[in-house]
Amino acid sequence: MLTFFKKRRASKRKVVVMGLDGVPHSLLIDYMERGVMPELTELCKDGELLKIKSSLPEVSSVAWSSFITGSNPGQHGIYGFMEIDPRTYEYTFPNFYSLKERPIWERLGVRAVVFNIPQTYPAREMDGVMVSGFVALDLRKATYPEDVFNFLKKIDYRIDVNTKIAPRDPDAFFKDLFETFERRKRAIEYLYDNEDWQLFICAITETDRLHHFFFDSAREGRYFEIFERFYRELDRFIGHIAKKALRDNAVFMTCSDHGFTTIKTEVYLNRWLIEKGYLRLDDSDGLKGITPETKAFCLDPSRIYIHYQDRYGKGAIRASDAMTLVEELKKELEGLTYNGEKVINRIFLKKDIFSGPYIHDGPDMYLLPNHGFDLKGGVNRDAVFGVTHFKGAHTYDDAHLFITNADINKEPQGIDEIAGLISDFLS
């Protein structure tokens, strides 16, 4: 065992967690009522299906980091899939080594299999097995140890679905979706059966990919047959792994990192900031074109940063003036509408939702949209509102947690509380 791991606990109780990326509580209820998911329906007779909240921001990198650490971004340091260098304004991309909190398997000192969890690339040495999830660029760097990599190569394992083909060739995308899922299932079952572990965490990300491009067919419509077929296969796999877990006297859980909703329109917040005079750009690419006249800018999905003079290379906003600016922005954003509908559900200030030693890295404001509005930080847009090939957007509410019959002291409210449950079960 590596020296930075704690001594393993005497308890041999096991926990199995299957992450279902982006699968809403409401959709599971609907599919169970329709008879699409009989295995989950049966499991619910001796378990509980709960509605929980995602992280803020409600993106996979943040939510899964909160899940594996039991903490908020102010503690684990991950606020999104991308950041900018405060001196050069170049985009940077946090990876697993950017995580400031130790994941639960390290803290507990248990042998674990951690499979396909987003924001865990590159794979780190651990007591067990790590196969990184999105955004993983190279399978070898995404896998620890070497023998697991060799197995994955042998079965032609795929890190992710080819989403680039979804808009232009849905049929090819669906074919790739099911093929990728088959390899994912094969790898999960192999690791379950052939590795020694006390904590087994795996994630199914095909759900998220299907939802982003075709969520308008999740309950009816042109591609509903694909949803029904996929969720029937997913249900069979949930039931299959659950039976293994219950046979092994393990606690079995499923959870999602966020919910999903159908998109009415995308909302380009940097374009809004430009039109309102808060953001000034020259002809450079992206946010590298920020000028000293800029007062605020946005990073995906809806993180608003004040352009402080003591933080950014071209910043000109003094700390003493920041709160006045924040209140001004808040008032204007609260009035943002689309076809008479209010876009923003709630505006959070940094201190409202983040705490910990890395709170200073967080956004000064975070905008939570009403359902149907997909907030984005893209720069190269010529209008505030627009529609693209995406049909589904994340939601903060309507994530889910299913847990088999097990004693819990308190029902968790958010994804960051699941680590505490796991800790209790393994104690």
Secondary structure, 3 states (H helix, E strand, C coil): CCCCCCCCCCCCCCEEEEEECCCCHHHHHHHHHHCCCHHHHHHHHHEEEEEEECCCCCCHHHHHHHHHHCCCHHHHCCCCCCEECCCCCCEECCCHHHCCCCCHHHHHCCCEEEEEECCCCCCCCCCEEEEECCCCCCCCCCEECHHHHHHHHHCCCCCCCCHHHCCCCHHHHHHHHHHHHHHHHHHHHHHHHHCCCCEEEEEECHHHHHHHHHHHHCCCCCCHHHHHHHHHHHHHHHHHHHHHHHHCCCEEEEECCCEEEECCEEEEHHHHHHHCCCCCECCCCHHHHECCCCCEEEECCCEEEECECCCCCCCCECHHHHHHHHHHHHHHHHCCEECCEECEEEEEEHHHHCCCCCHHHCCCEEEEECCCEEEECCCCCCCCEECCCCCEEEECCCEEEEEECCCCCCCCCEHHHHHHHHHHHHC
